[in-house]
Amino acid sequence: MENVGVMMTTPMSAYLEQQLQQRFTLFKLWESSQSSPLTASALDKIDLEKCRERGIRVTNTPDVLTEDVSDLAIGLALATLRKICACHAFVTAGSWKNGDFQLTTKFSGKSIGILGLGRIGSAIAKRAEAFGCTISYHSRTKRQTANYRYYSNAVDLAANCQILFVACSLTNETQHIVNREVINALGPQGVLVNIGRGALVDEHGLVSALCEGRLGGAGLDVFENEPDVPEPLLELENVVLLPHVGTDTVETSMTMADLVVANLECHFLGKPLLTPVI
């Protein structure tokens, strides 16, 4: 397929570039002298309706990233509750010589709420159960196969959990699903963990709640205007901030790249796509 052209809009993994170059003629848009708005890096930034109208096929890489993202979600909850980053800074600053670190909060046994019980939400629930946590959730519809308590709205879910994980897809309906009302329902002892998309949370409202003590803490891997992070968050000890690295392990990066290549090969050979969105 050396004569088939494939375009990458932004730099990704070196492994993916290598695999594409071995099979196709690879065009790297970012090396072009002309600027272009084609910089989408996530499914929620692709106009699926326009793609349908023009007969453009779209695929994604589900399943292969589930384990890494759910691992990170639990890690963020632990890091936030146990103040792991603050403890590290306490030791490296030499403060331990002057006294012990403050008491923190345990994770085991907490009541967990999950917004979105899809692949990742279900994997988070499975991990939290191993810590003796009780699980409840909210999604568009009640999952008949899930043995967790279902809430029909995000406010009621937040009011009945101590840690709220945001793991739903970003749509017009879910944008800012975690708003001021949800944050207030979670309360001054509650912790928010977002590993979905930044726009699922009203970031201005989140910052205000953290600064005013209306929310106990937050573990964030995603933000509304990445890579820009609200300045007040940088000064808070009750937050853990990550640079959108939920899927960023060597193993998963390579598996995702292999799936991208396999979908391209299926497309150009006229075979059914492995993971079609449309």
C-alpha positions in Angstrom: 0.0 0.0 0.0 3.0 2.3 -0.5 1.1 4.4 -3.0 -1.8 5.1 -0.6 -1.5 8.5 1.1 -2.3 8.9 4.8 -2.2 12.2 6.6 -1.4 12.8 10.3 -2.8 16.1 11.5 -0.6 16.4 14.6 2.5 14.6 16.0 1.6 11.4 17.9 3.7 8.5 18.9 7.0 7.7 17.1 5.8 4.1 16.9 2.6 5.1 15.0 4.6 7.2 12.6 7.0 4.4 12.0 4.2 1.9 11.3 2.4 4.2 9.0 5.6 5.1 7.0 6.3 1.4 6.6 2.9 0.8 4.9 1.7 4.0 3.4 2.9 7.3 2.0 2.7 9.5 5.1 2.0 13.2 5.0 2.6 15.2 8.2 0.3 18.2 8.2 2.3 20.0 10.9 5.4 20.1 8.6 3.4 21.9 5.9 4.2 25.6 5.4 0.5 26.4 5.3 -1.4 26.6 8.5 -4.5 24.4 8.9 -7.4 24.1 11.3 -7.3 20.3 11.1 -5.9 19.7 14.5 -8.6 17.5 16.1 -7.1 15.0 18.5 -10.3 13.5 20.0 -13.5 12.1 18.8 -15.6 14.9 20.4 -13.7 17.4 18.1 -14.8 15.6 14.9 -18.0 16.8 13.2 -19.6 13.4 12.8 -22.6 14.7 11.0 -20.4 16.3 8.3 -18.5 13.0 8.0 -21.8 11.1 7.5 -23.0 13.6 4.9 -19.7 13.2 2.9 -19.4 9.5 3.3 -16.2 9.8 5.5 -15.6 6.8 7.7 -14.6 7.4 11.3 -13.0 4.9 13.7 -11.8 5.1 17.3 -9.7 3.0 19.6 -12.1 1.7 22.3 -11.3 -1.0 24.9 -7.5 -0.7 24.5 -7.4 2.4 26.7 -9.9 1.3 29.3 -7.5 -0.2 31.8 -5.0 2.6 31.8 -7.6 5.3 32.2 -9.4 3.5 35.0 -6.1 2.8 36.7 -5.3 6.5 36.6 -8.8 7.4 37.9 -8.2 5.3 41.1 -4.7 6.7 41.3 -6.0 10.3 41.2 -8.5 9.5 43.9 -5.8 8.0 46.1 -3.4 10.8 45.4 -6.0 13.5 46.2 -7.3 11.9 49.4 -3.9 10.9 50.8 -2.3 14.1 49.5 0.5 12.1 47.9 1.9 15.0 45.9 1.9 17.3 48.9 3.6 14.6 51.0 6.3 14.4 48.3 6.8 18.1 48.4 6.9 18.0 52.2 9.8 15.5 52.2 11.8 17.2 49.4 11.5 20.6 51.0 13.0 19.2 54.2 9.9 20.0 56.2 9.7 16.5 57.7 12.6 17.4 60.0 10.4 20.0 61.6 7.4 17.8 62.3 5.0 15.2 60.9 2.7 15.7 57.9 -1.0 16.4 58.5 -3.5 13.6 58.7 -5.2 12.7 55.4 -8.3 10.8 54.4 -8.7 7.1 53.5 -10.0 5.8 50.2 -11.1 2.3 51.2 -14.8 2.0 52.1 -15.9 5.3 50.6 -19.1 5.7 48.7 -18.3 6.2 45.0 -20.4 7.8 42.4 -19.7 7.4 38.7 -21.0 9.6 35.9 -21.2 7.3 32.9 -21.1 3.6 33.4 -19.6 2.7 30.0 -16.4 0.8 29.5 -14.2 3.1 31.6 -16.9 3.8 34.3 -17.4 0.0 34.7 -13.7 -0.6 35.0 -13.4 2.1 37.7 -16.3 0.5 39.6 -14.6 -2.8 39.5 -11.4 -1.4 40.9 -13.2 0.6 43.6 -15.1 -2.5 44.7 -11.7 -4.1 45.5 -11.2 -1.3 48.0 -14.5 -2.1 49.7 -16.3 1.0 48.2 -20.0 1.1 47.6 -20.9 2.1 44.0 -23.7 4.2 42.5 -24.0 5.7 39.1 -25.8 8.0 36.7 -26.1 7.4 33.0 -28.6 8.1 30.2 -30.4 4.9 30.9 -30.3 2.4 33.8 -28.0 -0.6 33.1 -30.0 -3.7 33.8 -26.9 -5.8 34.2 -25.2 -3.5 36.7 -25.6 -4.3 40.4 -25.1 -0.7 41.5 -27.5 1.9 42.7 -28.8 4.0 39.9 -29.6 7.7 40.1 -31.6 9.4 37.4 -29.7 12.7 37.6 -26.2 13.9 38.5 -27.3 16.0 41.5 -28.8 13.1 43.4 -25.8 11.0 42.6 -23.4 13.7 43.9 -25.5 14.1 47.1 -25.2 10.4 47.8 -21.5 9.8 47.3 -18.2 11.0 48.8 -16.1 10.7 45.6 -17.5 11.5 42.2 -15.8 10.1 39.1 -16.6 11.8 35.8 -16.3 9.2 33.0 -19.0 9.9 30.5 -18.7 11.0 26.9 -18.7 14.7 26.0 -21.9 15.6 24.1 -24.1 18.7 23.9 -26.2 17.2 26.7 -23.3 16.4 29.0 -21.3 19.6 28.6 -21.0 21.1 32.1 -23.0 18.2 33.5 -21.0 18.8 36.7 -22.2 22.3 37.4 -22.5 24.4 40.5 -25.5 22.4 41.8 -23.7 19.1 41.4 -20.6 20.4 43.0 -22.5 21.8 46.0 -24.3 18.5 46.4 -20.9 16.7 46.5 -20.0 19.1 49.3 -17.0 20.3 51.4 -15.9 16.8 52.2 -16.4 15.5 48.7 -13.8 14.8 46.0 -14.2 15.1 42.2 -12.1 13.0 39.8 -12.3 13.9 36.1 -10.7 11.6 33.6 -13.3 12.2 30.9 -13.2 15.6 29.1 -12.5 19.0 30.7 -15.8 20.5 29.4 -17.9 18.0 31.3 -17.1 20.2 34.3 -17.9 23.8 34.8 -14.3 24.7 35.4 -15.0 28.2 36.7 -17.5 26.8 39.2 -15.1 24.1 40.2 -12.3 26.6 40.9 -14.6 28.8 43.0 -15.9 25.8 45.0 -12.4 24.6 45.8 -11.1 28.1 46.7 -14.2 28.7 48.9 -14.1 25.3 50.6 -17.4 24.2 49.1 -15.6 21.1 47.6 -13.1 19.1 49.5 -10.7 18.2 46.7 -10.2 17.3 43.0 -8.1 15.0 40.9 -8.0 16.3 37.3 -6.5 14.8 34.2 -8.4 17.0 31.8 -9.3 20.7 31.5 -11.6 22.9 29.5 -8.8 24.8 27.6 -5.9 22.5 27.5 -3.0 23.0 28.0 -4.1 26.2 29.9 -5.0 25.4 33.5 -6.7 28.0 35.8 -4.1 29.8 37.9 -5.8 29.3 41.2 -5.6 25.5 40.8 -1.9 25.7 40.8 -1.8 27.1 44.3 -4.1 24.5 45.9 -2.9 21.6 48.0 -6.2 19.7 47.8 -5.9 19.1 44.1 -3.8 16.8 41.9 -3.3 18.0 38.4 -2.2 15.8 35.5 -1.4 16.8 31.8 -4.1 14.6 30.2 -2.1 11.4 30.4 -4.9 8.9 31.1 -4.0 6.7 28.1 -0.3 7.6 28.0 1.6 4.4 28.7 4.0 2.7 26.3 1.9 -0.4 26.1 -1.4 1.3 25.3 0.2 3.8 22.9 1.5 0.9 20.8 -1.7 -1.1 21.0 -3.7 2.0 19.9 -1.3 2.6 17.0 -1.6 -1.0 15.9 -5.4 -0.6 15.9 -5.2 2.6 13.8 -3.0 0.8 11.2 -5.3 -2.2 11.2 -8.4 0.0 10.6 -6.6 1.8 7.7 -5.6 -1.5 6.1 -9.2 -2.8 6.3 -10.5 0.4 4.8 -8.1 0.4 1.8 -8.6 -3.4 1.2 -12.4 -2.9 1.2 -12.9 -5.0 4.4 -15.2 -4.1 7.3 -13.6 -1.7 9.8 -12.6 -3.1 13.1 -13.9 -0.3 15.3 -16.2 1.9 13.3 -17.9 4.9 14.7 -19.7 5.7 11.4 
